[in-house]
Amino acid sequence: MGQHRATIDWKRYLACEAASDPLSERARDALVRSLFARRTALAMGALNCAMASTVVAFLSGHPLLYALAFLLASIAIFRIVNARHLAALAEGTGASQLELAYKLGAFGFSLVLGTIAAAAIALDIGPMAQVLIISNALGYGIGICGHNAARPTIALGQLLLVSTPIVAAALAQGSIAGAFLALTIALLFPAMYLIVSSIFRNLRDSLTAADRSAALAAEMEIIALTDRVTGLTNRPGLDRRLPEIISQADACGPVAIFWVDLARFKEVNDLKGHQAGDYLLREIGTRISALIEDDGVVARFAGDEFVAACPIADRNTASMLASRILGEIKRPVLVDGERLEMSASIGIAVTPDDGTMPDELMRHADMALYEAKVGGRSQIRFFDPSMTRDLTHRRKIETELRLALSRDELSVYFQPIVDLETGRIRCFEALVRWFHPTKGEIPPDQFIPIAEECGAIATLGNWLTGEAARTAAKWPDDIRLAVNLSPTQIKAPGAALGILRAIRDAGLAPERLELEITENLFLEDSPDIALFIADLSRAGVRFALDDFGIGYSSLGYINQWPFSKIKVDRSFVSGAQAGRKSDAIIRAVSQMGQTLGIEIVAEGLETIEQVEAVQSAGCTLGQGYHFSRAVPAYQAALLLAEDRATRTGVLRCVS
C-alpha cells in the first residue's frame, strides 16, 4: 500500500514538474543561477570525485579505469571553467540555457562516476578501492539530491545515473552480497525522492509566501501612492514621480508643472454633500488626465488642488495646455441632475528657467498660483522671479503685522458721512491705520490683503470693531459707527458672536453699528454668510452695501438682504468713469433707494460741484475729502462738537 502511494506521489510530482507553473519556474531559475554562483562547492565536489577515481585507477592499473578517470577529470575541469564563464553571463542568459548547460555537465559527470564504480566492481579490484569509489559515487548522488532539491529532475536524475551502473554491476556479479548491495542502492531512490520532494515543497511554500508578501507589498505601495477619491497619484506619489519626469528633461525638452486650484469647491461639499464633491473631483481629475500624455503625471495634491507635470515643447505649449485644462474644468459637470460650473486658477513653473529641482519648481508653481488667484477667477500665471521678492515682502509684512497687533502700533481713524441736505454728521466710518516705528505709515491696501491671506483678518477686524465701538460709545446716541468687514472675516467661525461681544464690551448699542460689506461676498452663496447676516440683523445691527457698481451688481442682493444703506463707488463720482453715464446711474440708484427706503451714499466727494451733482441726482449722504479726511478719535470728537455747535452748513475740510 505504501509503495503504491509512493508511486502515485511520484506520478503527481512528475505531472507538476511537467506543468509550467510560475513557482516551479522561479525555483528553477533561482537554483540554476545559485549553482553557477557557488563555483567553489562545485569545484570541491568534482575534484574530490576525480581524485578518488584517479587513485582507484592507479591502484588497479587497469587502462579502462585510467581512461574513465581522465574523462571524469576532464568533465570536472569543463564544469568548473564553464561555471565561471556562465556566472558572468547569468543575468543576461535565460534560465533554460543555464539549466541545459548545467544538465550536460552534471548528467555526464554522474554517468561517468557511476560507470567507474561499476567497472571497479566488474574488474574485481581490491576491496578498499571498491569501497573508496562506490562510497564516493553514492555519497555524491545522495549529497547532490539535497543540493539540487529545488530542481528535483536534476537531483534525482543525477542519483539515477550514478547509481544505475553500480546496481547493474552488483547484480551481474551474481553474489548474495552484490544482490543486497543492488537492493540497498535501489531503496535509496524512493527514500531520496521523499527527501527531495519535502525540500522542494518547503521551498515552494516559501516562494509562495514570498510571492504573496511581494504582491501585498506592491499592492500596499500602490494604495499608499494613490488618491482614494480620484484614483490619481497622491502627494507622496507625486514626490516619487516628479524627479523621474524632471530627470528626463534634457532628453525630452522642458518640463512644466501646472498647479490647479478649484474655486468654490467647498460650497459643493457644503451644499451638495461630500459624495457630490468626490464625484466632481473624480470628473475633473479624469478630464485633466486626458490632456496629459503618458510620460507625465496628474496628482490630487490637496483637497481641491491638482498638480500636473509633463514634458513640453516650449512655454507657449505650456500656455496652450493650461488653457485647455482651464477649459475642461469650466465645462459643466452634471451632479445629481444639476449642472455645476466650476472655475480654477493655474500657476505654472517650467524647467530649466524656473528651476531644476522638484521642490524648487513646486515652490515657484505655488507662487504663480497665488498670483493667479489674486488676479481673479480663471487666471493663468507663469512664475516670474519678481514673485519671490513679492512673497518675501508679504511674509515680512505678515510677521510685522502680527507683532503690531500686540504692540499697539495700529490706530483707528474715523471719516464722517454727512447728510447732504442738512450738512450734519450722521455716521463715522472706522478705518484702521498702521504706523510702523521705522517704516512710517503703511497703507491699508498693502497690509489688509496680507491679513486676509494669513488668517489674521479676523483678529484685526474684531480689534477694529472693539476699539471703534469704545470710541463711538462716547458719542451722541444719534451718531452711528460704520465698520467695513472683509469676506474672510465674515466666514471665520464665530464671526457674528465676536462682533456682538465686541460692541457689548464697549457699551455700544447694536442699532448704532453699521457693517459695510461688498457685493463680491455674495458670489459664494454660502450658508455661513446668510447665517451671519441673519444673526446680527436679529440683534439690531444694520448693514450697508459698499462699493456698489464696480462688481457683479445685482438688484437681487438688495431685494434679498436687509440693507439700510447703499454706497455708490467713488469711481462714479470722481474717477475716470465720471460723466453723463455715471450721473444717470447714480440717479437711477437714488430713485431705487428712495422707493425702497434705502439711503444712498456717494463716496469720494472732493469738490462742491460733485456734492451738488450727487445731491441733485438724489443721493442723501456723502463721504469724501470735501468734508473731512479720516481723522483720529480726538479730532472726530472735535468735528462732532463743531457739528453740534453750528447745526448748519457743510463741514470745512480737516486735513
C-alpha positions as CSV (number, residue, x, y, z in Angstrom):
1,M,0.0,0.0,0.0
2,G,2.9,2.4,0.9
3,Q,4.7,1.5,-2.3
4,H,1.5,2.2,-4.3
5,R,1.1,5.6,-2.6
6,A,4.7,6.4,-3.3
7,T,4.1,5.6,-7.0
8,I,1.1,7.8,-7.1
9,D,3.0,10.7,-5.4
10,W,5.9,10.3,-7.9
11,K,3.4,10.5,-10.9
12,R,1.8,13.5,-9.4
13,Y,5.2,15.1,-8.9
14,L,6.2,14.4,-12.5
15,A,3.0,16.0,-13.7
16,C,3.7,19.0,-11.5
17,E,7.2,19.2,-12.9
18,A,5.8,19.0,-16.5
19,A,3.4,21.9,-15.9
20,S,5.0,25.2,-16.4
21,D,3.7,26.9,-13.2
22,P,5.3,30.2,-12.2
23,L,6.5,28.9,-8.9
24,S,8.5,26.0,-10.2
25,E,9.9,28.2,-12.9
26,R,11.0,30.7,-10.3
27,A,12.5,27.9,-8.2
28,R,14.4,26.5,-11.2
29,D,15.7,30.0,-12.1
30,A,16.9,30.6,-8.5
31,L,18.5,27.1,-8.4
32,V,20.4,27.4,-11.7
33,R,21.7,30.8,-11.0
34,S,22.8,29.9,-7.5
35,L,24.6,26.8,-8.8
36,F,26.7,28.9,-11.1
37,A,27.3,31.4,-8.4
38,R,28.6,28.7,-6.0
39,R,31.6,27.7,-8.0
40,T,33.7,26.7,-5.0
41,A,31.4,24.0,-3.9
42,L,31.1,22.7,-7.5
43,A,34.9,22.6,-7.8
44,M,35.5,20.8,-4.5
45,G,32.9,18.1,-5.2
46,A,34.2,17.5,-8.7
47,L,37.8,17.4,-7.8
48,N,37.2,15.1,-4.8
49,C,35.5,12.5,-7.1
50,A,38.1,13.0,-9.8
51,M,40.9,12.3,-7.2
52,A,39.1,9.2,-5.9
53,S,38.7,7.8,-9.4
54,T,42.4,8.5,-10.2
55,V,43.5,6.7,-7.0
56,V,41.3,3.7,-7.9
57,A,42.8,3.6,-11.5
58,F,46.3,3.8,-10.1
59,L,45.7,1.1,-7.5
60,S,44.1,-1.2,-10.2
61,G,46.5,-0.3,-13.0
62,H,43.7,-1.0,-15.5
63,P,43.7,1.1,-18.7
64,L,39.9,1.4,-18.7
65,L,39.8,2.9,-15.3
66,Y,42.6,5.3,-16.3
67,A,40.6,6.3,-19.3
68,L,37.4,6.8,-17.3
69,A,39.3,8.7,-14.6
70,F,40.7,11.0,-17.3
71,L,37.3,11.5,-18.8
72,L,35.8,12.3,-15.3
73,A,38.6,14.8,-14.6
74,S,38.1,16.5,-18.0
75,I,34.4,16.8,-17.3
76,A,35.1,18.2,-13.9
77,I,37.5,20.8,-15.3
78,F,35.0,21.7,-18.1
79,R,32.3,22.2,-15.5
80,I,34.5,24.5,-13.3
81,V,35.6,26.6,-16.3
82,N,32.0,26.7,-17.7
83,A,30.6,27.7,-14.4
84,R,33.0,30.7,-14.1
85,H,32.1,31.8,-17.7
86,L,28.3,31.4,-17.3
87,A,28.3,33.1,-13.9
88,A,29.4,36.3,-15.6
89,L,26.6,35.9,-18.1
90,A,24.0,34.7,-15.7
91,E,22.0,38.0,-15.6
92,G,21.7,38.2,-19.3
93,T,21.2,34.5,-20.0
94,G,17.9,32.7,-19.9
95,A,17.3,30.1,-17.2
96,S,16.6,27.4,-19.8
97,Q,20.1,27.9,-21.3
98,L,21.8,27.9,-18.0
99,E,19.9,24.8,-17.0
100,L,20.8,22.9,-20.2
101,A,24.5,23.8,-19.7
102,Y,24.3,22.6,-16.1
103,K,22.5,19.4,-17.0
104,L,25.0,18.4,-19.7
105,G,27.9,18.6,-17.2
106,A,26.0,17.2,-14.2
107,F,24.5,14.2,-16.0
108,G,27.7,13.5,-17.9
109,F,29.7,13.6,-14.7
110,S,27.2,11.4,-12.8
111,L,27.1,8.8,-15.5
112,V,30.9,8.6,-15.8
113,L,31.3,8.4,-12.0
114,G,28.7,5.6,-11.7
115,T,30.4,3.8,-14.6
116,I,33.8,4.0,-12.8
117,A,32.3,2.5,-9.7
118,A,30.5,-0.2,-11.8
119,A,33.8,-1.0,-13.6
120,A,35.6,-1.3,-10.2
121,I,33.0,-4.0,-9.2
122,A,33.2,-5.7,-12.6
123,L,37.0,-5.8,-12.7
124,D,37.1,-7.1,-9.1
125,I,39.8,-4.7,-8.0
126,G,40.9,-4.5,-4.4
127,P,38.1,-4.3,-1.8
128,M,39.2,-1.0,-0.3
129,A,39.5,0.5,-3.7
130,Q,35.9,-0.6,-4.5
131,V,34.7,0.9,-1.1
132,L,36.5,4.1,-2.0
133,I,34.9,4.6,-5.4
134,I,31.5,3.3,-4.5
135,S,31.2,5.4,-1.3
136,N,32.3,8.5,-3.4
137,A,29.8,7.7,-6.1
138,L,26.9,7.1,-3.7
139,G,27.9,10.0,-1.4
140,Y,27.9,12.3,-4.5
141,G,24.5,11.1,-5.6
142,I,23.0,11.4,-2.1
143,G,24.6,14.8,-1.5
144,I,23.5,16.2,-4.8
145,C,19.9,15.3,-4.1
146,G,19.9,17.8,-1.1
147,H,22.0,20.3,-3.1
148,N,19.7,20.3,-6.1
149,A,16.4,19.6,-4.4
150,A,14.9,22.8,-5.8
151,R,15.2,21.2,-9.2
152,P,14.2,17.6,-8.5
153,T,14.6,16.3,-12.0
154,I,18.3,17.3,-12.0
155,A,18.8,16.0,-8.4
156,L,17.1,12.6,-8.9
157,G,18.4,12.3,-12.5
158,Q,22.0,12.5,-11.2
159,L,21.2,10.0,-8.5
160,L,19.8,7.6,-11.1
161,L,22.7,8.0,-13.4
162,V,25.3,7.5,-10.7
163,S,23.6,4.5,-9.0
164,T,22.2,2.6,-12.0
165,P,25.6,1.3,-13.3
166,I,26.5,0.3,-9.8
167,V,23.3,-1.7,-9.3
168,A,23.7,-3.4,-12.7
169,A,27.3,-4.3,-11.9
170,A,26.4,-5.6,-8.4
171,L,23.6,-7.8,-9.8
172,A,25.9,-9.0,-12.6
173,Q,28.4,-10.3,-10.0
174,G,25.9,-13.0,-9.0
175,S,26.7,-13.0,-5.3
176,I,24.3,-12.5,-2.4
177,A,26.3,-9.5,-1.2
178,G,26.1,-8.0,-4.7
179,A,22.3,-8.5,-4.8
180,F,21.9,-6.9,-1.3
181,L,24.1,-4.0,-2.4
182,A,21.9,-3.5,-5.5
183,L,18.8,-3.7,-3.4
184,T,20.2,-1.2,-0.8
185,I,21.1,1.2,-3.5
186,A,17.7,0.8,-5.3
187,L,16.0,1.6,-2.0
188,L,17.9,4.8,-1.8
189,F,15.9,6.2,-4.7
190,P,12.4,6.3,-3.1
191,A,14.0,7.5,0.2
192,M,15.8,10.3,-1.6
193,Y,12.7,11.1,-3.6
194,L,10.8,11.7,-0.3
195,I,13.6,13.9,1.0
196,V,13.9,15.8,-2.3
197,S,10.1,16.3,-2.6
198,S,9.9,17.5,1.0
199,I,12.7,20.1,0.5
200,F,11.0,21.1,-2.8
201,R,7.6,21.6,-1.1
202,N,9.2,23.7,1.6
203,L,10.9,25.8,-1.0
204,R,7.7,26.1,-3.0
205,D,5.8,27.2,0.1
206,S,8.5,29.7,0.9
207,L,8.3,31.0,-2.6
208,T,4.5,31.2,-2.4
209,A,4.7,33.2,0.8
210,A,7.4,35.4,-0.7
211,D,5.2,35.9,-3.8
212,R,2.2,36.8,-1.6
213,S,4.3,39.1,0.5
214,A,5.7,40.8,-2.6
215,A,2.2,41.1,-4.1
216,L,0.9,42.5,-0.9
217,A,3.8,44.9,-0.6
218,A,3.2,46.0,-4.2
219,E,-0.5,46.5,-3.5
220,M,0.1,48.4,-0.4
221,E,2.6,50.6,-2.2
222,I,0.1,51.3,-4.9
223,I,-2.5,52.2,-2.3
224,A,-0.1,54.4,-0.4
225,L,0.7,56.3,-3.6
226,T,-2.8,56.6,-4.9
227,D,-5.5,59.1,-4.0
228,R,-8.5,57.3,-2.6
229,V,-11.2,59.6,-4.1
230,T,-10.0,60.2,-7.6
231,G,-7.7,57.2,-8.3
232,L,-5.0,59.6,-9.3
233,T,-1.5,59.8,-7.9
234,N,-1.5,61.4,-4.4
235,R,1.1,63.8,-2.9
236,P,3.6,61.1,-1.9
237,G,3.2,59.5,-5.3
238,L,3.9,62.9,-7.0
239,D,7.0,63.2,-4.8
240,R,8.2,59.9,-6.3
241,R,7.2,60.5,-9.9
242,L,8.3,64.1,-10.3
243,P,12.1,63.6,-10.0
244,E,11.8,60.9,-12.7
245,I,9.9,63.2,-15.1
246,I,12.3,66.1,-14.4
247,S,15.4,63.9,-14.9
248,Q,14.2,63.3,-18.5
249,A,14.0,67.0,-19.2
250,D,17.4,67.1,-21.0
251,A,16.4,64.3,-23.4
252,C,12.7,65.3,-23.9
253,G,12.8,69.1,-23.6
254,P,11.4,71.3,-20.8
255,V,9.0,70.0,-18.2
256,A,6.1,72.1,-17.0
257,I,4.3,71.9,-13.7
258,F,0.7,73.1,-13.6
259,W,-0.7,73.7,-10.1
260,V,-4.5,73.9,-10.3
261,D,-6.7,75.3,-7.6
262,L,-10.5,74.9,-8.0
263,A,-12.7,77.9,-7.0
264,R,-15.7,77.5,-4.7
265,F,-15.3,73.7,-4.3
266,K,-16.0,73.9,-0.6
267,E,-19.5,75.1,-1.4
268,V,-20.2,72.0,-3.4
269,N,-19.3,69.9,-0.3
270,D,-21.4,72.1,2.0
271,L,-24.4,72.3,-0.2
272,K,-24.4,69.0,-2.1
273,G,-22.6,66.7,0.3
274,H,-19.2,65.0,0.2
275,Q,-20.4,62.4,-2.3
276,A,-21.2,65.1,-4.9
277,G,-17.9,66.7,-4.1
278,D,-16.0,63.4,-4.6
279,Y,-17.7,62.8,-7.9
280,L,-16.8,66.3,-9.0
281,L,-13.2,65.8,-8.1
282,R,-13.1,62.4,-10.0
283,E,-14.6,64.0,-13.1
284,I,-12.2,66.9,-13.1
285,G,-9.3,64.6,-12.4
286,T,-10.3,62.5,-15.4
287,R,-10.6,65.5,-17.7
288,I,-7.1,66.8,-16.7
289,S,-5.6,63.3,-17.1
290,A,-7.0,63.0,-20.6
291,L,-4.9,66.1,-21.6
292,I,-1.6,64.8,-20.1
293,E,0.5,62.3,-22.1
294,D,1.6,59.0,-20.6
295,D,5.1,60.4,-19.9
296,G,3.5,62.9,-17.5
297,V,1.7,62.7,-14.2
298,V,-1.5,64.1,-12.7
299,A,-1.9,64.1,-8.9
300,R,-4.5,65.3,-6.5
301,F,-2.3,67.4,-4.3
302,A,-4.7,68.6,-1.7
303,G,-8.5,68.9,-1.1
304,D,-9.3,70.9,-4.2
305,E,-5.9,71.2,-5.8
306,F,-4.4,69.2,-8.6
307,V,-0.8,69.2,-9.9
308,A,0.1,68.0,-13.4
309,A,3.7,67.7,-14.7
310,C,4.7,66.7,-18.2
311,P,7.3,67.4,-20.9
312,I,6.5,70.3,-23.2
313,A,8.0,71.8,-26.4
314,D,8.2,75.4,-25.0
315,R,6.4,77.9,-22.8
316,N,3.8,78.6,-25.5
317,T,2.9,75.0,-25.5
318,A,2.5,75.1,-21.7
319,S,0.3,78.2,-22.0
320,M,-2.0,76.4,-24.5
321,L,-2.1,73.3,-22.4
322,A,-3.1,75.3,-19.3
323,S,-5.9,77.0,-21.3
324,R,-7.2,73.6,-22.3
325,I,-7.1,72.4,-18.7
326,L,-9.0,75.5,-17.7
327,G,-11.5,74.9,-20.5
328,E,-12.1,71.4,-19.3
329,I,-12.7,72.5,-15.8
330,K,-15.1,75.2,-16.8
331,R,-17.1,72.6,-18.8
332,P,-20.3,71.9,-16.8
333,V,-20.5,68.8,-14.7
334,L,-23.8,67.1,-14.1
335,V,-24.1,66.2,-10.4
336,D,-27.4,64.7,-9.2
337,G,-29.2,66.1,-12.2
338,E,-27.8,69.6,-11.6
339,R,-25.3,71.4,-13.9
340,L,-22.3,72.7,-11.9
341,E,-20.0,75.1,-13.5
342,M,-16.5,75.4,-11.9
343,S,-13.6,77.7,-12.4
344,A,-10.0,77.5,-11.3
345,S,-6.7,79.3,-11.1
346,I,-3.4,77.8,-12.5
347,G,0.2,78.5,-11.6
348,I,2.9,77.3,-13.9
349,A,6.7,76.7,-13.5
350,V,8.9,75.4,-16.3
351,T,12.4,73.9,-16.4
352,P,15.1,74.9,-16.5
353,D,14.2,78.7,-16.3
354,D,12.2,78.3,-13.1
355,G,14.4,75.6,-11.5
356,T,15.6,72.1,-12.0
357,M,14.8,70.6,-8.6
358,P,11.3,69.3,-7.8
359,D,11.0,71.3,-4.5
360,E,12.1,74.5,-6.2
361,L,9.7,74.0,-9.1
362,M,6.8,73.2,-6.9
363,R,7.5,76.3,-4.8
364,H,7.6,78.5,-7.8
365,A,4.4,77.0,-9.3
366,D,2.8,77.7,-5.9
367,M,3.9,81.3,-6.1
368,A,2.5,81.6,-9.6
369,L,-0.8,80.1,-8.4
370,Y,-1.0,82.7,-5.7
371,E,-0.6,85.5,-8.2
372,A,-3.3,83.8,-10.4
373,K,-5.7,83.7,-7.5
374,V,-5.0,87.4,-6.7
375,G,-5.7,88.3,-10.3
376,G,-9.3,87.0,-10.1
377,R,-11.1,83.9,-11.3
378,S,-10.0,81.7,-14.2
379,Q,-6.5,83.2,-14.3
380,I,-3.2,81.5,-15.5
381,R,0.1,82.8,-14.4
382,F,3.7,81.7,-15.1
383,F,6.3,82.0,-12.4
384,D,8.4,85.2,-12.5
385,P,11.4,86.0,-10.3
386,S,9.7,89.1,-9.1
387,M,7.2,86.8,-7.3
388,T,9.9,85.7,-5.0
389,R,10.6,89.3,-3.9
390,D,6.9,89.9,-3.5
391,L,6.5,86.8,-1.4
392,T,9.4,87.8,0.8
393,H,7.9,91.3,1.3
394,R,4.5,89.8,2.1
395,R,5.9,87.4,4.6
396,K,7.8,90.2,6.3
397,I,4.7,92.4,6.4
398,E,2.7,89.4,7.8
399,T,5.2,88.9,10.7
400,E,5.3,92.6,11.5
401,L,1.5,92.8,11.4
402,R,1.1,90.1,14.0
403,L,3.6,92.0,16.2
404,A,1.8,95.3,15.5
405,L,-1.4,93.8,16.9
406,S,0.4,93.1,20.2
407,R,2.5,96.3,20.3
408,D,-0.4,98.8,19.8
409,E,1.1,100.1,16.6
410,L,-2.4,100.1,14.9
411,S,-4.8,103.0,15.3
412,V,-8.4,103.6,14.5
413,Y,-9.3,106.7,12.3
414,F,-12.8,108.0,11.6
415,Q,-14.2,109.6,8.4
416,P,-17.6,111.3,8.7
417,I,-20.6,110.5,6.5
418,V,-22.6,113.7,6.1
419,D,-26.3,114.4,5.4
420,L,-26.2,116.3,2.1
421,E,-29.4,118.2,2.9
422,T,-28.6,119.4,6.4
423,G,-24.8,119.1,6.4
424,R,-24.8,117.3,9.7
425,I,-22.7,114.3,10.6
426,R,-24.8,111.2,10.6
427,C,-22.1,108.5,10.9
428,F,-18.4,107.8,11.1
429,E,-16.7,105.1,9.2
430,A,-13.9,103.4,11.2
431,L,-10.7,102.8,9.3
432,V,-7.5,101.1,10.5
433,R,-4.2,102.8,10.2
434,W,-0.7,101.3,10.8
435,F,2.1,103.5,11.9
436,H,5.3,101.4,11.8
437,P,8.0,102.6,14.2
438,T,10.7,102.6,11.4
439,K,8.8,102.5,8.1
440,G,6.2,105.1,9.0
441,E,2.6,104.7,7.8
442,I,1.9,101.5,5.9
443,P,-1.1,101.9,3.5
444,P,-4.1,99.6,4.2
445,D,-4.1,98.3,0.7
446,Q,-0.7,96.7,1.5
447,F,-1.4,95.0,4.8
448,I,-5.2,94.3,4.6
449,P,-4.8,91.7,1.7
450,I,-1.9,90.1,3.6
451,A,-4.0,89.9,6.8
452,E,-6.7,88.1,4.7
453,E,-4.1,85.6,3.3
454,C,-2.5,84.7,6.6
455,G,-5.8,84.5,8.6
456,A,-5.1,87.5,10.8
457,I,-8.0,89.5,9.3
458,A,-10.5,88.1,11.9
459,T,-8.3,89.2,14.8
460,L,-7.7,92.5,13.1
461,G,-11.4,93.0,12.3
462,N,-12.5,92.2,15.8
463,W,-9.9,94.5,17.3
464,L,-11.0,97.3,15.0
465,T,-14.7,96.8,15.8
466,G,-14.0,96.8,19.6
467,E,-11.7,99.9,19.6
468,A,-14.1,101.8,17.3
469,A,-17.1,100.8,19.4
470,R,-15.4,102.1,22.6
471,T,-14.8,105.4,21.0
472,A,-18.3,105.6,19.4
473,A,-20.0,104.7,22.7
474,K,-18.9,108.2,23.9
475,W,-20.6,110.0,21.0
476,P,-24.2,111.2,20.9
477,D,-26.7,108.4,20.5
478,D,-27.8,109.5,17.1
479,I,-24.3,109.1,15.6
480,R,-23.7,105.7,14.1
481,L,-20.5,103.7,13.6
482,A,-19.7,102.1,10.3
483,V,-17.1,99.3,10.1
484,N,-16.0,97.7,6.8
485,L,-15.9,93.9,7.0
486,S,-13.7,91.5,5.0
487,P,-15.3,88.5,3.4
488,T,-12.7,86.3,5.0
489,Q,-13.6,87.8,8.4
490,I,-17.3,87.1,7.9
491,K,-16.6,83.5,7.0
492,A,-14.5,82.9,10.1
493,P,-16.1,80.6,12.7
494,G,-18.0,82.6,15.4
495,A,-17.7,85.9,13.4
496,A,-21.1,87.2,14.5
497,L,-20.6,86.3,18.1
498,G,-17.2,88.1,18.0
499,I,-18.8,91.3,16.8
500,L,-21.6,91.2,19.3
501,R,-19.2,90.5,22.1
502,A,-17.0,93.5,21.0
503,I,-19.9,96.0,21.0
504,R,-21.3,94.6,24.2
505,D,-18.0,95.0,26.0
506,A,-17.7,98.6,24.6
507,G,-21.2,99.5,25.7
508,L,-22.4,100.4,22.1
509,A,-26.0,99.6,21.2
510,P,-26.3,97.2,18.3
511,E,-28.6,99.7,16.5
512,R,-25.7,102.2,16.3
513,L,-23.4,99.7,14.5
514,E,-23.5,99.6,10.7
515,L,-21.5,96.9,8.9
516,E,-20.3,97.6,5.4
517,I,-19.9,94.5,3.1
518,T,-19.1,94.3,-0.6
519,E,-21.3,92.6,-3.2
520,N,-18.5,90.2,-4.1
521,L,-19.2,88.5,-0.9
522,F,-22.5,87.1,-2.2
523,L,-20.9,85.4,-5.2
524,E,-20.1,82.5,-3.0
525,D,-23.7,82.0,-1.9
526,S,-22.5,80.4,1.4
527,P,-24.9,79.5,4.1
528,D,-22.4,80.8,6.6
529,I,-22.8,84.3,5.2
530,A,-26.6,84.1,5.4
531,L,-26.4,83.0,9.0
532,F,-24.0,85.8,9.8
533,I,-26.3,88.5,8.4
534,A,-29.4,86.9,10.0
535,D,-27.9,86.7,13.5
536,L,-26.6,90.3,13.5
537,S,-29.8,91.7,11.9
538,R,-31.8,90.0,14.6
539,A,-29.7,91.7,17.2
540,G,-30.4,95.1,15.6
541,V,-27.1,95.6,13.7
542,R,-27.5,97.4,10.3
543,F,-25.9,96.5,7.0
544,A,-24.7,98.7,4.1
545,L,-23.7,97.6,0.6
546,D,-20.3,99.0,-0.1
547,D,-18.6,99.8,-3.4
548,F,-21.9,99.3,-5.3
549,G,-21.4,99.4,-9.1
550,I,-17.9,98.0,-9.5
551,G,-18.6,94.3,-9.0
552,Y,-21.3,91.9,-10.1
553,S,-24.0,94.4,-9.2
554,S,-27.4,92.8,-8.9
555,L,-30.7,94.0,-7.6
556,G,-31.3,90.6,-6.2
557,Y,-28.8,91.3,-3.4
558,I,-30.7,94.4,-2.4
559,N,-34.0,92.5,-2.5
560,Q,-32.7,89.5,-0.6
561,W,-30.6,91.1,2.2
562,P,-31.6,93.8,4.8
563,F,-29.6,96.8,3.6
564,S,-30.4,100.1,5.1
565,K,-27.7,101.9,3.0
566,I,-26.0,101.6,-0.4
567,K,-22.6,103.3,-1.0
568,V,-22.1,104.2,-4.6
569,D,-18.4,103.7,-5.5
570,R,-16.2,106.7,-5.8
571,S,-15.3,105.9,-9.4
572,F,-18.8,107.1,-10.4
573,V,-18.2,110.4,-8.6
574,S,-14.6,111.4,-9.1
575,G,-13.0,108.7,-11.1
576,A,-12.2,108.4,-14.8
577,Q,-15.7,107.0,-15.4
578,A,-17.4,110.1,-14.0
579,G,-19.7,111.8,-16.6
580,R,-23.1,111.7,-18.1
581,K,-23.4,108.0,-17.9
582,S,-22.3,107.8,-14.3
583,D,-24.7,110.6,-13.4
584,A,-27.5,108.6,-15.0
585,I,-26.5,105.5,-13.0
586,I,-26.3,107.5,-9.7
587,R,-29.8,109.0,-10.4
588,A,-31.3,105.5,-11.1
589,V,-29.8,104.0,-7.9
590,S,-31.0,107.0,-5.9
591,Q,-34.5,106.7,-7.3
592,M,-34.5,103.0,-6.4
593,G,-33.2,103.8,-2.9
594,Q,-36.0,106.4,-2.4
595,T,-38.6,103.9,-3.4
596,L,-37.2,101.2,-1.1
597,G,-36.4,103.4,1.8
598,I,-32.7,102.9,1.5
599,E,-30.2,105.7,1.9
600,I,-27.7,106.3,-0.9
601,V,-24.2,107.4,0.0
602,A,-21.9,109.0,-2.6
603,E,-18.2,108.2,-1.9
604,G,-15.1,110.2,-3.0
605,L,-16.6,113.7,-2.9
606,E,-13.8,116.2,-3.2
607,T,-15.4,119.3,-4.6
608,I,-18.5,121.4,-4.0
609,E,-19.6,120.7,-7.6
610,Q,-19.5,117.0,-7.0
611,V,-21.6,117.4,-3.9
612,E,-24.2,119.5,-5.7
613,A,-24.2,116.9,-8.6
614,V,-24.9,113.9,-6.4
615,Q,-27.4,115.7,-4.3
616,S,-29.3,116.7,-7.3
617,A,-29.2,113.1,-8.6
618,G,-30.9,112.1,-5.4
619,C,-28.1,110.9,-3.1
620,T,-28.9,111.5,0.6
621,L,-25.5,111.1,2.2
622,G,-21.9,111.9,1.2
623,Q,-18.4,111.0,2.2
624,G,-15.0,112.3,1.0
625,Y,-12.2,114.7,1.4
626,H,-14.5,117.7,0.8
627,F,-16.0,117.1,4.2
628,S,-13.0,115.5,6.0
629,R,-10.2,113.0,5.7
630,A,-10.1,110.1,8.1
631,V,-9.0,111.5,11.5
632,P,-8.0,110.2,14.9
633,A,-10.6,109.8,17.6
634,Y,-10.0,113.1,19.3
635,Q,-10.4,115.0,16.0
636,A,-13.6,113.1,15.3
637,A,-14.9,114.4,18.7
638,L,-13.9,117.9,17.7
639,L,-15.9,117.5,14.4
640,L,-18.9,116.4,16.4
641,A,-18.6,119.3,18.8
642,E,-18.4,121.7,15.9
643,D,-21.3,120.0,14.2
644,R,-23.4,120.3,17.3
645,A,-22.4,124.0,17.7
646,T,-23.2,125.1,14.1
647,R,-26.1,122.8,13.4
648,T,-26.0,124.0,9.8
649,G,-23.6,124.3,6.9
650,V,-21.1,121.9,5.4
651,L,-18.1,120.9,7.3
652,R,-14.9,122.6,6.4
653,C,-12.0,120.5,5.2
654,V,-9.9,118.9,8.0
655,S,-6.5,117.8,6.9
